[in-house]
Structures are given as C-alpha cells and as structure tokens.
Amino acid sequence: MEKIIFIRGPICSGKSTIARILFDNLENASLIDQDTLKNDIDNKYSSKWRRVIAFETSVFLINKLMERKRTIIVEIHSSRKKQYLTYIKIAKKNNYDIYSFLLYPPLKICLNRNKSRPRFGMKYNISRKQIRRYWKNIYKIKNEKVFDTSKKSVKEICLEIIKDIRL
C-alpha cells in the first residue's frame, strides 16, 4: 500500500530537516514542502495569497504523485487544520496509508533556533510573535506520534519514523 507521511510542527521545530532526510532515505518518495513553494512564488514578504497558491499547488502535486503511486512526504505547519484535512481526504480517496508525526520542541527552543536558522532564498524575517502564534495554535491529532526535537536527535527521530511506516 502507498503511504503519505506528514511531518508537522511549528516554525523552527525541525520539519525541513526531518522531511529532507526521510526523502533522501525512502525509495520512490516525493517531498511536498509548502514553504519552498511559497518562496519560489515570492520571497520578499509573507502574504496570504502566496499561502493560498502554494496550498493549491501542493494539492495538485499530491494528486499527480498519487496517480504515480509515490510515497509522499508532506511538510506542513501544525496549525494548518484545513490543509491537513484536505490532504487526508485526498489520501483516503486514493487508498493511501496515512502517517502523521508532530515535531514539538519547547517554545524557547523554536525561538532560539530562529536566531541562527538559515533563510534559503527568503528576504524577510520571521518574527518572534509569528513563532509564538504557530507554536501555540497546534492542531492536535488523536494518536499522532509527537517528538520533542530538543530531546531526540534528528537521526533517532528519522529511524523511529522509518520503523513506524514500515511496520
């Protein structure tokens, strides 16, 4: 059975790092990262219209990838309930197994990571207020595995995820 793997979390929780390592280590895998799509559209400032276009593009891509029976890794902010539920609906329609993992370090860790975080292609800063808002507004999912990325290494988390999806 094909799989869709959600890597969720607030800003600076480690989503991109974990998603990219999984992408590099899983066969027949494709990665959907809305932040990359947003930055490819316009990297000068944050805006609602960019988020909408990036989401619509990711839905299109997921549908096309499912036609090709790819394993799909989706990196998504944990506060985006509507986006998550849309992806779940598509996955169920296409008979995909669904795996969801929440990366949720303490707020202080996210704030500190933002200070030294590389901003590939971004020409604007993410404010402490935005980080707090994303961290606080987590959409909780029943039975979702949660990782505190300040307590486990990237390698440990990736190994656990790979083990879980292969069971």
Secondary structure, 3 states (H helix, E strand, C coil): CCEEEEEEECCCCCHHHHHHHHHHHCCCEEEEEHHHHHHHHCCCCCCHHHHHHHHHHHHHHHHHHHHCCCEEEEEEECCCHHHHHHHHHHHHHCCCEEEEEEECCCHHHHHHHHHHCCCCCCCCCCCHHHHHHHHHCCCCCCCCEEECCCCCCHHHHHHHHHHHHHC
